Amino acid sequence: MLTEADADAVRNAVSRGWLSGTSPVVGEFERGFADFCGTPGAAAVNSGTSALELALVALNIRPGDEVVCPALTIMSCARAILRVGARPVLVDVDPHTWVLDAKTVAERVTKRTRAIMTVHLFGQPVDVPELRRLVPDVAVVEDAAQALGSQVRVGAEWARCGSLGDVSAFSFYANKTLTTGEGGIVTSQRLGAVERARRAASLFFGNSDQRFCHIEVGHSYRMSGLQAALGFSQLMRIERLIEAKKRLRERYAVALADTPRLTFASRTPNTRAVPWMIAVTFDDMDARQARCELDRRGIETRPFFTGLHQQPALRGLVSPQPLPNTERLARSGLYLPSGSDLTDTDIERVADAVRAVASSSSTARRTAVQRPFTHGYASVYDALYRDKPYTQEATAALRAFSAFGDHRPEHILDLGCGTGRHAEELARQGALVTGVDRSPDMLATAIRRRASTTVNFVQSDITALSLPEVYDAATMLFNVLGYLTTDPALGSALSAIHRHLRTGAILVADFWNADAVRHEPPGKRTARFATEDGTRIRRAKPTLNEPQDLVEIEYSIETDDRRQLFTDTHVVRYFSAAGLTRAFQAGGFEVLRIGAWPSFENEPNMDSYSCCLIARAG
């Protein structure tokens, strides 16, 4: 929170002409900040992103070197590593503290590892002394951008973040505990590293009469005098700023103590965290959905970082291996309002909204859990739907990819693939296909009958999808969308799918059209079909639940002599075009077309029970 004293400091800098990075106030700020961290020196720069890059420059990290980095962090970390020509080696975070675990890092270190970037996420410090004990010969670069004032036990003493690494970087962005609007700083226990960072930030100018003789190519990353004046003013009350952040976290912890399915990061005995943002996760709930629900209650929030291994801009530059802890946290985490000036009334209003969302999520999840396609039903499914027009629908999907995509897809994700007939048809028409289904019995049939070498089958729930590949296109056919019966389930699925698609990839999904379902609700029906064990009869008894846009269908499978073998109950959701469009847009997709299915060029009407949505991943 800025004060009138901060404004006076900036006005004073203006009146004295302290504008450039060579202004005296820049040096004052550097010395004061170094004293606060417990280091002999610091170099102020124009952003935290620049500070990270300069930290690596100070350590002479070069092309061919490897830098270990957590996947759950801001893009700036990967950018810094790539800017110096090194290779980011991404590792998963601890599921409880949300930061790097020393043992996990030690397993990824190779003879080419030159540095480990320890991101103190949301103010929770990495245990750097433990990391140095397990990996003693590799430099540590602290990303302390979010950890101003946080501490780690070193022997019998406590040391502040910024003094623990070989080189450390801070950010003074507008929402940080201490801000200069934009800005950052590099600190180190080694004055030579600080000086190298300072010179690199100023184009490696030479000295005196050799000023314009540059021995290396540097950058123009200096902090201005105005920024330094603003930062130095806040540095004079830094302990109060830190205490305000600590109190904020404690007040939230009390207000949300008994909230179901809500989690804060765990604290460890060797660390003292100063939260930059109040970060929480909603267990079993997608953060997009939680944010929408909170927004409806007037509470603004922000999502966690997307894992670096799933960033479209880093495809081909980092390994796309699954990192489940990062993926779970990215999917379920968000920041609550975190201004130090929040009143107790403000916090209670936020807490009330969070409790309501968490409780409704808990109830919705319990009622939404359904496991149709039991072993018995899966055993007859393939025979029951043998004559469905798979070739026609696969051809329609490929036609949609060509009509709306930027090129014919090579690798297609077939979601809810069932016994694999759509996947086989797509492969037969020249695609490489990964079929995903949550039913092991259905997949067993698909694998047993698989005819194409370009089809691979994976067992997974769509909402928990975690695959190493990134795909050119995706399908959700045979009303897979309908089995996502709640908004949280739909939001989780769309987020998971979006993470697995390249930017611009096309998704084709069919769904039950709400207008048609309401116009003529489904009635009882009977189907007779042949299986390897003889003729079977399936009787369907649907019940319409119009207030919730659901159809509950009780299936009974009988022998030809009317002997019942088993029953299976399915709950299927139907959608309006407007509602489905909003859900896809919230999931990161641009809806391009809603049409009849499989003739998507035609407009849907009251008789179009099955429609399709064509969307592009943003």
ZAMARGU-4260 file (C-alpha; in steps of 0.2 Angstrom, whole numbers, plus 5000, padded with zeros to 4 digits):
<rodrens>
0) 5000/5000/5000 | 5008/5017/4995 | 5008/5032/5006 | 5009/5051/5004 | 5028/5048/5010
5) 5031/5037/4994 | 5023/5051/4983 | 5034/5064/4992 | 5050/5053/4988 | 5046/5052/4970
10) 5042/5071/4969 | 5059/5074/4978 | 5068/5063/4965 | 5060/5073/4951 | 5064/5090/4958
15) 5083/5084/4960 | 5083/5077/4942 | 5086/5059/4948 | 5079/5051/4933 | 5092/5039/4926
20) 5099/5023/4933 | 5115/5032/4938 | 5105/5043/4951 | 5112/5043/4969 | 5096/5036/4975
25) 5098/5020/4965 | 5114/5017/4975 | 5105/5021/4991 | 5091/5009/4987 | 5104/4995/4983
30) 5114/4997/4999 | 5098/4997/5010 | 5091/4982/5001 | 5107/4972/5003 | 5108/4976/5021
35) 5090/4970/5023 | 5094/4954/5015 | 5111/4951/5023 | 5121/4952/5008 | 5136/4963/5004
40) 5129/4970/4988 | 5114/4972/4976 | 5111/4978/4959 | 5094/4986/4955 | 5086/4983/4938
45) 5071/4986/4928 | 5061/4970/4932 | 5061/4954/4941 | 5062/4945/4924 | 5078/4954/4920
50) 5085/4950/4937 | 5082/4932/4934 | 5092/4933/4918 | 5106/4943/4925 | 5107/4931/4940
55) 5111/4917/4927 | 5123/4929/4917 | 5132/4933/4934 | 5135/4914/4936 | 5141/4912/4917
60) 5128/4900/4913 | 5130/4896/4895 | 5123/4887/4880 | 5123/4868/4883 | 5122/4870/4902
65) 5106/4863/4911 | 5096/4873/4924 | 5084/4863/4935 | 5068/4873/4938 | 5051/4869/4945
70) 5037/4868/4933 | 5025/4877/4944 | 5031/4895/4941 | 5030/4910/4930 | 5036/4910/4912
75) 5050/4922/4917 | 5060/4907/4924 | 5060/4897/4908 | 5063/4913/4898 | 5079/4917/4908
80) 5086/4900/4906 | 5083/4900/4887 | 5089/4918/4885 | 5107/4913/4891 | 5106/4897/4879
85) 5104/4884/4893 | 5091/4870/4894 | 5077/4871/4907 | 5075/4854/4916 | 5058/4854/4924
90) 5054/4845/4940 | 5038/4843/4949 | 5034/4852/4966 | 5031/4844/4983 | 5012/4841/4984
95) 5011/4849/5001 | 5023/4864/5001 | 5021/4867/4983 | 5039/4871/4981 | 5055/4861/4975
100) 5059/4846/4986 | 5078/4843/4988 | 5077/4824/4985 | 5067/4826/4969 | 5079/4839/4962
105) 5094/4828/4967 | 5087/4814/4956 | 5087/4826/4940 | 5104/4833/4942 | 5117/4827/4928
110) 5135/4831/4924 | 5128/4845/4913 | 5118/4854/4928 | 5126/4871/4931 | 5112/4878/4942
115) 5096/4875/4952 | 5083/4889/4951 | 5074/4888/4968 | 5057/4897/4967 | 5050/4902/4984
120) 5032/4901/4977 | 5019/4913/4985 | 5032/4916/4999 | 5035/4898/5005 | 5054/4896/5005
125) 5063/4881/4997 | 5074/4873/5010 | 5090/4879/5002 | 5102/4872/5015 | 5095/4854/5013
130) 5096/4856/4994 | 5115/4861/4996 | 5118/4846/5007 | 5111/4834/4994 | 5118/4843/4979
135) 5133/4851/4985 | 5142/4856/4969 | 5128/4865/4959 | 5125/4883/4960 | 5108/4889/4967
140) 5099/4904/4959 | 5085/4910/4971 | 5069/4916/4963 | 5064/4926/4978 | 5052/4937/4969
145) 5037/4932/4980 | 5047/4929/4996 | 5052/4946/5002 | 5056/4944/5021 | 5054/4925/5021
150) 5067/4915/5031 | 5076/4898/5031 | 5085/4891/5046 | 5104/4889/5042 | 5112/4880/5057
155) 5106/4889/5072 | 5102/4905/5064 | 5088/4911/5052 | 5093/4919/5035 | 5082/4929/5024
160) 5078/4924/5006 | 5090/4933/4995 | 5105/4928/5005 | 5104/4909/5002 | 5108/4907/4984
165) 5124/4910/4975 | 5114/4923/4966 | 5096/4929/4970 | 5083/4939/4961 | 5068/4949/4967
170) 5053/4957/4958 | 5046/4974/4963 | 5031/4973/4952 | 5015/4983/4956 | 5007/4969/4967
175) 5023/4964/4977 | 5025/4968/4995 | 5038/4981/4991 | 5034/4989/4974 | 5043/5001/4962
180) 5029/4999/4949 | 5040/4988/4938 | 5058/4984/4944 | 5069/4970/4952 | 5085/4968/4960
185) 5100/4955/4960 | 5108/4951/4977 | 5123/4939/4981 | 5135/4935/4995 | 5148/4937/4981
190) 5152/4955/4976 | 5159/4949/4960 | 5143/4942/4955 | 5133/4958/4959 | 5146/4968/4949
195) 5144/4957/4934 | 5125/4958/4935 | 5126/4977/4936 | 5138/4978/4921 | 5127/4966/4911
200) 5112/4977/4915 | 5121/4992/4908 | 5128/4986/4891 | 5145/4981/4899 | 5150/4999/4896
205) 5169/5001/4898 | 5178/5013/4911 | 5183/5031/4908 | 5190/5034/4891 | 5185/5016/4885
210) 5167/5018/4890 | 5160/5014/4873 | 5172/4999/4871 | 5161/4983/4876 | 5170/4967/4880
215) 5153/4958/4880 | 5135/4961/4874 | 5124/4967/4888 | 5107/4974/4891 | 5099/4990/4895
220) 5090/4984/4911 | 5094/4998/4923 | 5082/5004/4936 | 5077/5022/4935 | 5080/5035/4949
225) 5061/5037/4951 | 5058/5018/4954 | 5073/5018/4966 | 5066/5033/4976 | 5049/5024/4977
230) 5057/5008/4983 | 5069/5016/4995 | 5054/5025/5003 | 5045/5009/5006 | 5061/5001/5012
235) 5061/5012/5027 | 5045/5004/5033 | 5049/4986/5026 | 5046/4977/5043 | 5028/4984/5044
240) 5024/4979/5027 | 5030/4961/5030 | 5020/4960/5047 | 5005/4966/5037 | 5007/4951/5025
245) 5009/4939/5039 | 4994/4945/5048 | 4984/4944/5033 | 4988/4926/5031 | 4984/4922/5049
250) 4967/4931/5047 | 4962/4921/5032 | 4968/4905/5041 | 4956/4908/5055 | 4942/4913/5044
255) 4943/4898/5033 | 4949/4885/5046 | 4935/4873/5044 | 4931/4875/5026 | 4929/4858/5017
260) 4941/4854/5003 | 4951/4870/5005 | 4970/4869/5007 | 4984/4881/5011 | 5002/4876/5007
265) 5010/4867/5021 | 5024/4875/5032 | 5040/4866/5037 | 5050/4868/5053 | 5065/4875/5044
270) 5056/4889/5035 | 5046/4905/5039 | 5035/4911/5025 | 5029/4928/5022 | 5015/4926/5009
275) 5015/4937/4994 | 4998/4931/4989 | 4985/4921/4999 | 4985/4905/4989 | 4973/4891/4991
280) 4968/4875/4982 | 4950/4868/4980 | 4951/4849/4981 | 4942/4840/4967 | 4937/4857/4959
285) 4943/4866/4944 | 4949/4883/4948 | 4941/4891/4933 | 4924/4885/4940 | 4928/4891/4958
290) 4933/4908/4950 | 4917/4910/4941 | 4907/4905/4956 | 4917/4918/4967 | 4915/4931/4953
295) 4896/4929/4954 | 4898/4933/4973 | 4908/4949/4969 | 4925/4941/4974 | 4939/4944/4962
300) 4953/4930/4961 | 4968/4925/4950 | 4973/4907/4945 | 4989/4898/4948 | 5003/4898/4935
305) 5001/4885/4921 | 5015/4872/4922 | 5029/4876/4911 | 5029/4859/4904 | 5012/4863/4897
310) 5015/4880/4890 | 5012/4882/4871 | 5027/4894/4869 | 5039/4881/4876 | 5034/4866/4866
315) 5049/4857/4859 | 5060/4867/4871 | 5056/4858/4887 | 5051/4840/4890 | 5032/4837/4890
320) 5032/4823/4904 | 5018/4822/4916 | 5020/4832/4932 | 5005/4827/4942 | 5007/4839/4957
325) 5010/4854/4946 | 4995/4849/4936 | 4984/4847/4950 | 4989/4863/4958 | 4988/4873/4942
330) 4970/4865/4940 | 4964/4868/4957 | 4973/4884/4964 | 4969/4902/4965 | 4974/4918/4974
335) 4962/4926/4986 | 4961/4945/4988 | 4978/4949/4996 | 4979/4968/4999 | 4987/4972/5015
340) 4974/4986/5018 | 4959/4973/5019 | 4948/4975/5034 | 4941/4961/5045 | 4925/4964/5036
345) 4932/4962/5019 | 4941/4946/5024 | 4925/4939/5032 | 4915/4943/5016 | 4928/4934/5005
350) 4928/4919/5017 | 4909/4918/5017 | 4910/4917/4998 | 4924/4904/4998 | 4915/4893/5011
355) 4899/4893/5000 | 4908/4888/4984 | 4918/4875/4993 | 4903/4868/5001 | 4893/4868/4985
360) 4907/4860/4976 | 4908/4846/4989 | 4889/4843/4987 | 4890/4844/4968 | 4905/4832/4967
365) 4896/4819/4978 | 4880/4819/4968 | 4889/4820/4951 | 4900/4804/4954 | 4893/4791/4943
370) 4901/4776/4936 | 4891/4769/4921 | 4897/4756/4909 | 4899/4742/4922 | 4907/4726/4917
375) 4891/4719/4911 | 4886/4734/4901 | 4903/4736/4894 | 4903/4718/4888 | 4888/4721/4877
380) 4891/4739/4872 | 4901/4735/4857 | 4888/4723/4850 | 4874/4735/4854 | 4882/4749/4844
385) 4890/4739/4831 | 4880/4747/4817 | 4882/4765/4822 | 4888/4776/4807 | 4906/4777/4813
390) 4913/4780/4796 | 4901/4795/4793 | 4905/4803/4810 | 4924/4801/4808 | 4923/4808/4791
395) 4913/4823/4797 | 4925/4826/4811 | 4940/4826/4798 | 4929/4838/4787 | 4927/4850/4802
400) 4946/4850/4806 | 4949/4854/4788 | 4936/4868/4787 | 4940/4877/4803 | 4958/4872/4807
405) 4974/4879/4799 | 4980/4862/4793 | 4975/4844/4793 | 4979/4836/4810 | 4992/4823/4812
410) 4988/4817/4830 | 4971/4817/4836 | 4964/4815/4854 | 4949/4804/4854 | 4941/4807/4871
415) 4928/4795/4878 | 4933/4783/4865 | 4923/4768/4871 | 4927/4752/4862 | 4938/4762/4849
420) 4927/4762/4834 | 4928/4780/4831 | 4947/4780/4834 | 4949/4766/4821 | 4940/4775/4808
425) 4950/4791/4811 | 4966/4780/4809 | 4959/4772/4794 | 4958/4789/4786 | 4976/4793/4789
430) 4977/4800/4807 | 4988/4795/4822 | 4975/4793/4836 | 4976/4792/4855 | 4959/4785/4862
435) 4955/4789/4880 | 4942/4781/4891 | 4939/4778/4909 | 4932/4761/4908 | 4945/4747/4908
440) 4932/4735/4901 | 4928/4746/4886 | 4946/4748/4882 | 4950/4730/4884 | 4937/4727/4869
445) 4946/4741/4860 | 4963/4734/4862 | 4957/4716/4858 | 4950/4722/4842 | 4963/4735/4837
450) 4967/4734/4818 | 4978/4749/4816 | 4995/4752/4822 | 4992/4771/4823 | 4980/4770/4837
455) 4985/4770/4855 | 4973/4768/4870 | 4974/4775/4887 | 4964/4773/4903 | 4960/4790/4911
460) 4945/4800/4917 | 4945/4816/4906 | 4945/4828/4921 | 4961/4820/4927 | 4969/4819/4910
465) 4988/4819/4910 | 4997/4814/4894 | 5015/4818/4888 | 5009/4823/4871 | 5001/4839/4864
470) 4988/4836/4850 | 4983/4844/4834 | 4964/4840/4836 | 4952/4832/4848 | 4935/4823/4847
475) 4922/4820/4860 | 4909/4809/4851 | 4894/4799/4856 | 4888/4812/4869 | 4904/4811/4880
480) 4900/4829/4885 | 4883/4823/4892 | 4892/4812/4906 | 4900/4828/4913 | 4884/4832/4923
485) 4889/4847/4933 | 4898/4863/4929 | 4913/4859/4940 | 4915/4842/4930 | 4913/4851/4914
490) 4925/4864/4918 | 4938/4852/4924 | 4937/4842/4908 | 4938/4857/4897 | 4954/4863/4906
495) 4962/4846/4905 | 4958/4845/4887 | 4964/4863/4883 | 4981/4859/4891 | 4983/4844/4879
500) 4980/4854/4863 | 4991/4865/4853 | 4985/4883/4851 | 4973/4883/4836 | 4969/4865/4838
505) 4951/4861/4834 | 4939/4851/4845 | 4923/4843/4839 | 4910/4837/4851 | 4893/4831/4849
510) 4879/4834/4862 | 4861/4832/4866 | 4852/4847/4861 | 4841/4855/4875 | 4828/4862/4863
515) 4825/4845/4855 | 4825/4836/4872 | 4812/4848/4879 | 4802/4848/4864 | 4800/4829/4864
520) 4807/4821/4880 | 4815/4803/4877 | 4803/4789/4880 | 4805/4770/4884 | 4813/4760/4870
525) 4819/4743/4867 | 4833/4736/4856 | 4837/4718/4851 | 4855/4714/4846 | 4866/4699/4843
530) 4881/4695/4854 | 4894/4681/4855 | 4883/4673/4869 | 4867/4675/4859 | 4853/4687/4857
535) 4851/4701/4870 | 4837/4714/4873 | 4841/4731/4880 | 4826/4741/4888 | 4829/4759/4892
540) 4818/4769/4904 | 4822/4787/4904 | 4817/4800/4917 | 4818/4819/4913 | 4825/4830/4926
545) 4821/4847/4917 | 4827/4859/4932 | 4844/4852/4931 | 4845/4848/4912 | 4847/4829/4915
550) 4840/4813/4909 | 4842/4798/4920 | 4841/4782/4910 | 4839/4765/4918 | 4845/4751/4906
555) 4841/4733/4908 | 4849/4719/4898 | 4840/4703/4896 | 4841/4687/4887 | 4830/4683/4873
560) 4818/4673/4885 | 4816/4689/4896 | 4829/4684/4909 | 4837/4699/4916 | 4856/4699/4917
565) 4859/4716/4925 | 4854/4734/4925 | 4865/4750/4923 | 4859/4768/4927 | 4866/4782/4916
570) 4864/4801/4920 | 4866/4811/4904 | 4866/4830/4903 | 4858/4840/4888 | 4864/4857/4884
575) 4858/4874/4876 | 4869/4881/4863 | 4872/4897/4874 | 4876/4888/4890 | 4889/4876/4881
580) 4897/4891/4872 | 4899/4900/4889 | 4907/4884/4897 | 4919/4882/4882 | 4924/4900/4882
585) 4928/4899/4901 | 4939/4884/4897 | 4950/4893/4885 | 4941/4889/4868 | 4933/4899/4855
590) 4917/4892/4849 | 4917/4892/4829 | 4901/4883/4825 | 4886/4874/4833 | 4877/4863/4820
595) 4867/4847/4817 | 4877/4831/4818 | 4885/4824/4808 | 4880/4837/4795 | 4887/4851/4805
600) 4885/4863/4790 | 4866/4863/4794 | 4857/4873/4807 | 4850/4863/4822 | 4831/4862/4824
605) 4818/4855/4836 | 4821/4838/4828 | 4840/4838/4830 | 4843/4828/4846 | 4861/4827/4842
610) 4871/4843/4838 | 4889/4846/4837 | 4900/4860/4843 | 4916/4865/4834 | 4929/4875/4845
615) 4947/4881/4843 | 4959/4880/4857 | 4965/4898/4862
</rodrens>
